[in-house]
């Protein structure tokens, strides 16, 4: 319960080791393995969402409702996208395919405001970063 409580307190979508540091403040003897095991159980139960973006650490979201994310290609920051999920996508695909659509995930990628302030990129640099991600299979829309 402490792991879930700490995860719900933050909007940063922490990796397991970051969450471990937060939990240790309340439970100094907790092990990293315990945090990993409990995160898996929380994900399996549907109480927590695991965010897996190719080439980067798994992150965890204490908000298990269906929503989209924004990810900075410069620093890796992940945050909730301030838009509602589009259910029409699923319905359209359901009609056009033989698949039983059970959901979808959308990740928007870009440069966060903090990274833009620190080191403004040109359009060419941003496109190059996105091409690099595509080459390594990290830009994706998954089901």
C-alpha positions in Angstrom: 0.0 0.0 0.0 2.9 2.4 0.7 4.2 1.9 -2.8 0.8 2.7 -4.3 0.4 5.7 -2.0 3.8 7.1 -3.0 3.2 6.5 -6.7 -0.2 8.3 -6.5 1.5 11.3 -4.9 3.7 12.1 -7.8 2.8 13.1 -11.4 6.3 12.3 -12.7 5.7 8.7 -13.8 8.8 7.5 -11.9 11.0 4.5 -12.7 11.1 1.7 -10.1 14.4 3.0 -8.7 13.0 6.5 -8.3 9.9 5.1 -6.6 12.1 3.0 -4.4 13.8 6.1 -3.1 10.4 7.6 -2.2 9.2 4.5 -0.5 12.4 4.2 1.5 11.7 7.5 3.3 8.7 5.7 4.9 10.0 2.1 4.9 13.8 2.4 5.3 14.3 -1.4 5.3 12.4 -2.1 2.0 14.4 -3.7 -0.8 14.4 -2.7 -4.4 13.3 -6.2 -5.2 10.2 -5.8 -3.0 9.4 -2.6 -4.9 9.7 -4.3 -8.3 7.7 -7.3 -7.2 4.9 -5.2 -5.8 4.8 -2.9 -8.8 4.3 -6.0 -11.0 1.4 -7.2 -8.8 -0.1 -3.7 -8.9 0.1 -3.6 -12.7 -1.4 -7.1 -13.0 -4.3 -6.1 -10.7 -4.9 -3.0 -12.9 -4.2 -0.5 -10.1 -1.1 0.8 -11.7 -0.1 1.3 -15.4 3.4 0.3 -16.7 4.7 2.7 -19.3 7.2 1.0 -21.6 8.8 3.1 -24.2 11.5 1.4 -26.3 15.0 2.1 -25.3 14.1 3.8 -22.0 13.4 2.7 -18.4 9.9 1.4 -17.6 8.0 4.0 -15.8 4.9 3.6 -13.6 1.7 5.6 -13.5 -0.5 5.7 -10.4 -3.5 6.8 -12.6 -4.7 3.6 -14.2 -7.5 5.2 -16.2 -7.1 5.4 -19.9 -5.2 8.5 -20.9 -2.3 9.6 -23.2 1.2 10.7 -22.4 3.8 13.3 -23.6 7.5 12.3 -23.5 10.4 14.6 -24.0 13.0 13.1 -26.4 15.7 15.2 -24.8 15.4 14.5 -21.0 12.9 11.5 -21.0 10.3 13.4 -18.9 6.9 11.8 -19.1 3.7 13.5 -18.2 -0.1 13.1 -18.8 -1.3 14.7 -22.1 -4.1 17.2 -21.3 -6.6 15.7 -23.8 -9.2 13.0 -23.5 -8.7 9.6 -25.2 -10.4 9.3 -28.6 -12.6 6.2 -28.5 -13.7 6.7 -32.1 -10.2 5.3 -33.2 -11.1 2.0 -31.6 -14.5 1.8 -33.1 -13.2 2.7 -36.6 -10.6 0.0 -36.4 -13.0 -2.5 -35.0 -15.2 -2.0 -38.1 -12.2 -2.2 -40.6 -10.5 -5.3 -39.2 -11.1 -8.7 -37.8 -9.4 -7.7 -34.5 -11.2 -7.6 -31.2 -9.9 -4.2 -30.1 -9.3 -4.1 -26.4 -7.6 -0.7 -26.1 -4.9 1.6 -27.4 -2.0 3.7 -26.1 -0.8 6.9 -27.6 2.5 8.6 -26.8 3.2 12.1 -28.1 6.9 12.9 -28.3 8.5 16.3 -28.4 10.7 18.7 -26.4 9.5 19.7 -22.9 9.4 23.4 -22.0 12.4 23.1 -19.6 14.6 21.5 -22.3 13.5 24.2 -24.8 14.6 26.9 -22.3 17.9 25.2 -21.5 19.0 24.5 -25.0 16.7 25.6 -27.8 16.9 23.1 -30.6 16.5 23.9 -34.3 13.8 22.1 -36.2 16.6 20.0 -37.9 17.9 18.8 -34.5 14.5 17.8 -33.3 13.7 15.9 -36.5 17.1 14.2 -36.2 16.3 13.1 -32.6 12.9 11.7 -33.8 14.5 9.8 -36.7 17.0 8.3 -34.3 14.2 7.1 -32.1 12.3 5.6 -35.1 15.5 3.9 -36.2 15.8 2.2 -32.8 12.1 1.4 -32.7 11.2 3.7 -29.8 8.5 5.7 -31.5 5.5 3.5 -31.4 1.7 3.3 -31.0 0.8 0.0 -29.3 -2.2 -1.9 -28.3 
